[in-house]
Amino acid sequence: MFRLTALLTAAVVFLSVLSAQQSQTTQKPSSPYAAIPVDAAKQPNPVKSTPESLARAKKWWTIDCAMCHGANGDGKGELAKDMKIQIADFTNPDSLKDRTDGEIFYLIKNGYQDMPPEGARVKTEENWDLVNYVRSLAKPKANAEQSGQSSKN
């Protein structure tokens, strides 16, 4: 009986230590994007958001992104509807307010969940153009509220 008790105690201690070590290395992310390397998240966007940058990005958006994210970035593209997946509404300024350009770049390049990666298909500068484009889709709330108020007057 003593041997069985000692063996069970040793097994419980072993599993507790193993579980503690595992939780230190595989803690649940604080956000869905927590797996983005810090260096990538801190990377500044070297491409200015110009009409040319946005025009280049709109071509890629139309080819690769609109089918899920919607033509205007509202997350209601036809493929997203067919797959019954929820996608962020980039027309809402709050959807990316806590995201750095580096994080957005990383997600475009490497993909995220059901979103396939652009990888090497898109040149680095074009990927930054896409970051600019995604940012340009947000409609400032103040302007929307003001235009709504002015139409009521």
Residue pairs with C-beta under 8 A, 6 or more apart in sequence:
29 35
32 112
32 113
33 99
33 103
33 107
33 112
36 102
36 103
36 106
36 107
37 106
40 102
40 103
40 105
40 106
41 100
41 102
41 103
41 106
42 100
42 102
43 100
43 101
43 102
43 105
43 106
44 101
44 102
45 101
45 102
45 105
45 128
45 131
45 132
46 128
47 53
47 125
47 128
47 129
47 131
47 132
48 132
49 132
49 135
49 136
53 128
53 129
53 132
53 133
54 129
54 132
54 133
54 136
56 126
56 129
57 126
57 129
57 130
57 132
57 133
58 133
60 118
60 122
60 126
60 129
60 130
60 133
61 69
61 130
61 133
62 71
64 118
65 130
66 77
67 77
67 78
67 79
67 80
68 75
68 77
68 79
68 80
68 83
68 85
68 87
68 114
68 115
69 75
69 77
69 80
69 87
69 90
70 76
70 77
70 80
70 87
71 77
72 91
72 137
73 89
73 90
73 91
73 134
73 137
74 89
74 90
74 91
75 86
75 87
75 88
75 89
75 90
76 87
77 87
80 86
80 87
83 114
85 114
88 95
88 96
89 95
90 96
90 134
90 137
90 138
91 137
91 138
91 139
92 138
92 139
93 138
93 139
93 140
93 141
95 138
96 104
96 134
96 135
96 138
101 128
101 131
101 135
104 131
104 134
104 135
105 127
105 128
105 131
107 115
108 117
108 118
108 122
108 127
108 130
108 131
109 117
109 118
109 119
109 122
109 127
110 117
110 119
111 117
111 118
118 127
118 130
122 130
